[in-house]
């Protein structure tokens, strides 16, 4: 994985044009120290139970309490975990995108706050 810094959108666009977009995927996070660690495994994610028990408890709580707010019912556990991820719950999933603007947004969304 290559890391690089850019100062503006033009530099960003010039940089990503160097890669073959058929084979490139992007990941953007606000903190460079996260590496390739899912949110649930990061040191700053405070869990009150061992990891597996905490994950199971969050899953069950989310599943039980979210049903009234859903317009569809997830068909399996992976769809539930994907929905949890989408709503900001700490999960074992890592977000990737083929669109470089998506991770670029997450890389800078908290800048200046």
PEBELHU-V358263 format. One record per backbone hydrogen bond with DSSP energy under -0.5 kcal/mol. CO is the residue of the C=O (numbers start at 1). NH is the residue of the N-H. If there is no record, write none. Layout:
co=CO nh=NH
co=CO nh=NH
This chain:
co=8 nh=12
co=9 nh=13
co=10 nh=14
co=11 nh=15
co=12 nh=16
co=13 nh=17
co=15 nh=18
co=16 nh=19
co=19 nh=21
co=20 nh=23
co=26 nh=97
co=31 nh=34
co=32 nh=35
co=34 nh=37
co=38 nh=41
co=39 nh=42
co=42 nh=45
co=44 nh=46
co=45 nh=47
co=50 nh=54
co=51 nh=55
co=52 nh=56
co=53 nh=57
co=54 nh=58
co=55 nh=59
co=56 nh=60
co=57 nh=61
co=58 nh=62
co=59 nh=63
co=60 nh=64
co=61 nh=65
co=62 nh=66
co=63 nh=67
co=66 nh=69
co=66 nh=70
co=67 nh=70
co=72 nh=74
co=76 nh=80
co=77 nh=81
co=78 nh=82
co=79 nh=83
co=80 nh=84
co=81 nh=85
co=82 nh=86
co=83 nh=87
co=84 nh=89
co=85 nh=88
co=89 nh=91
co=91 nh=40
co=93 nh=39
co=97 nh=26
co=98 nh=100
co=99 nh=102
co=99 nh=103
co=100 nh=104
co=101 nh=105
co=102 nh=106
co=103 nh=107
co=104 nh=108
co=105 nh=108
co=105 nh=109
co=108 nh=111
co=110 nh=113
